[in-house]
Amino acid sequence: MKAAPEAQRRLLDLQAIDTSLAQLAHRRKSLPELAEIDKISRELSAMEDERVRAQVAVDDLDRDIARFEKDIEQVRTRKDRDKARLEAGGALREIEGLQHELATLDRRQSELEDAELELMEQREGAEQTLNEVKKRLAEAGERRRTAEAGRDEAYADIAKEQEFKTQSRAPLASDLPPDLLALYDKIRTDSGLGAALVRSGRCGGCRIELYGADLARVKSAPADEVVRCEECRRIMVRTAESGL
């Protein structure tokens, strides 16, 4: 393929822009905020599981306390009924039976209230655990929102740079011979680098020094000949820095 030396040199300017665009794309994918967001999201998922378990513990205790409260209320109702019957008087045997039942109900109420008090103490600890988990969830959520804001800001900055580079690339690419541009784009798509400067007898693409027949081939090639590296197959752009 033939192309004017100046057109070949402009490939280096195009490659510089394409390299910058590739770096911006890589930067967009590897922002530290992305890793931070992913880490926090995993933390939030684990903490949410922890919150659910803590909430279930509180709910179970609430249900047990409610059951004890219901039992205590039933005992109180039975006691009130027995006391009313006792105050109304009656046969001695009936009165003794009521007194015995009241004593039994007093013991039952005391046992139930003690058990309920123990559950309420457990609930206080369970609720404290739940509140601590909720606090950590809120703090992690705030950290994620901060990281997301940093990510979005970085995305906006990268997008501006990409737009500027893309706009700079368009006229440069349109000014190149179509066949040269097509070759460059194909090589760049395959390897990430389409053209490289030969500097001091060394290919700028693979960094391998030219020697022997390969060096002679490049030296003897006409200035308008598009020369490619035998190793990396990239277009080798020759200038006064090439040392040929």
Solvent accessible surface area in square Angstrom, and as a share of the most:
residue,aa,sasa,rsa
1,M,91,0.41
2,K,115,0.49
3,A,8,0.06
4,A,57,0.44
5,P,47,0.30
6,E,85,0.38
7,A,4,0.03
8,Q,5,0.02
9,R,93,0.34
10,R,55,0.20
11,L,0,0.00
12,L,44,0.22
13,D,79,0.41
14,L,0,0.00
15,Q,10,0.04
16,A,59,0.46
17,I,24,0.12
18,D,8,0.04
19,T,49,0.29
20,S,28,0.18
21,L,37,0.19
22,A,61,0.47
23,Q,112,0.50
24,L,13,0.06
25,A,41,0.32
26,H,126,0.56
27,R,98,0.36
28,R,101,0.37
29,K,162,0.69
30,S,62,0.40
31,L,12,0.06
32,P,100,0.63
33,E,45,0.20
34,L,50,0.25
35,A,70,0.54
36,E,66,0.30
37,I,22,0.11
38,D,75,0.39
39,K,101,0.43
40,I,1,0.00
41,S,36,0.23
42,R,145,0.53
43,E,52,0.23
44,L,22,0.11
45,S,67,0.43
46,A,62,0.48
47,M,20,0.09
48,E,66,0.30
49,D,75,0.39
50,E,56,0.25
51,R,60,0.22
52,V,68,0.39
53,R,153,0.56
54,A,11,0.08
55,Q,50,0.22
56,V,78,0.45
57,A,42,0.33
58,V,5,0.03
59,D,61,0.31
60,D,52,0.27
61,L,23,0.11
62,D,54,0.28
63,R,143,0.52
64,D,40,0.21
65,I,25,0.13
66,A,60,0.47
67,R,124,0.45
68,F,39,0.16
69,E,72,0.32
70,K,129,0.54
71,D,42,0.22
72,I,1,0.00
73,E,89,0.40
74,Q,103,0.46
75,V,15,0.08
76,R,91,0.33
77,T,81,0.47
78,R,100,0.36
79,K,26,0.11
80,D,94,0.49
81,R,121,0.44
82,D,0,0.00
83,K,92,0.39
84,A,58,0.45
85,R,105,0.38
86,L,48,0.24
87,E,151,0.68
88,A,87,0.68
89,G,38,0.37
90,G,52,0.50
91,A,64,0.50
92,L,130,0.65
93,R,210,0.77
94,E,78,0.35
95,I,43,0.22
96,E,93,0.42
97,G,41,0.39
98,L,7,0.04
99,Q,95,0.42
100,H,130,0.58
101,E,45,0.20
102,L,20,0.10
103,A,44,0.34
104,T,57,0.33
105,L,20,0.10
106,D,70,0.36
107,R,135,0.49
108,R,109,0.40
109,Q,27,0.12
110,S,54,0.35
111,E,103,0.46
112,L,5,0.03
113,E,61,0.27
114,D,91,0.47
115,A,32,0.25
116,E,19,0.09
117,L,102,0.51
118,E,100,0.45
119,L,25,0.13
120,M,98,0.44
121,E,105,0.47
122,Q,87,0.39
123,R,62,0.23
124,E,121,0.54
125,G,36,0.35
126,A,17,0.13
127,E,66,0.30
128,Q,109,0.48
129,T,66,0.38
130,L,8,0.04
131,N,78,0.40
132,E,89,0.40
133,V,1,0.00
134,K,89,0.38
135,K,130,0.55
136,R,96,0.35
137,L,29,0.14
138,A,64,0.49
139,E,88,0.40
140,A,1,0.00
141,G,10,0.09
142,E,93,0.42
143,R,104,0.38
144,R,82,0.30
145,R,136,0.49
146,T,87,0.50
147,A,11,0.08
148,E,50,0.22
149,A,61,0.47
150,G,23,0.22
151,R,59,0.21
152,D,71,0.37
153,E,116,0.52
154,A,13,0.10
155,Y,49,0.18
156,A,50,0.39
157,D,61,0.32
158,I,0,0.00
159,A,53,0.41
160,K,142,0.60
161,E,73,0.33
162,Q,48,0.21
163,E,100,0.45
164,F,130,0.54
165,K,55,0.23
166,T,74,0.43
167,Q,112,0.50
168,S,41,0.26
169,R,43,0.16
170,A,61,0.47
171,P,83,0.52
172,L,33,0.16
173,A,10,0.08
174,S,92,0.59
175,D,88,0.46
176,L,8,0.04
177,P,42,0.27
178,P,113,0.71
179,D,74,0.38
180,L,0,0.00
181,L,36,0.18
182,A,62,0.48
183,L,31,0.15
184,Y,0,0.00
185,D,40,0.21
186,K,132,0.56
187,I,10,0.05
188,R,66,0.24
189,T,109,0.63
190,D,106,0.55
191,S,52,0.34
192,G,50,0.48
193,L,44,0.22
194,G,0,0.00
195,A,1,0.01
196,A,8,0.06
197,L,24,0.12
198,V,0,0.00
199,R,124,0.45
200,S,87,0.56
201,G,9,0.09
202,R,105,0.38
203,C,0,0.00
204,G,16,0.15
205,G,15,0.15
206,C,37,0.22
207,R,159,0.58
208,I,74,0.38
209,E,93,0.42
210,L,9,0.05
211,Y,165,0.63
212,G,52,0.50
213,A,88,0.68
214,D,35,0.18
215,L,45,0.22
216,A,58,0.45
217,R,86,0.31
218,V,0,0.00
219,K,110,0.47
220,S,89,0.57
221,A,18,0.14
222,P,73,0.46
223,A,70,0.54
224,D,54,0.28
225,E,44,0.20
226,V,13,0.07
227,V,5,0.03
228,R,66,0.24
229,C,1,0.00
230,E,95,0.43
231,E,112,0.50
232,C,28,0.17
233,R,106,0.39
234,R,37,0.13
235,I,0,0.00
236,M,0,0.00
237,V,1,0.00
238,R,42,0.15
239,T,38,0.22
240,A,109,0.85
241,E,97,0.43
242,S,1,0.01
243,G,57,0.55
244,L,75,0.37
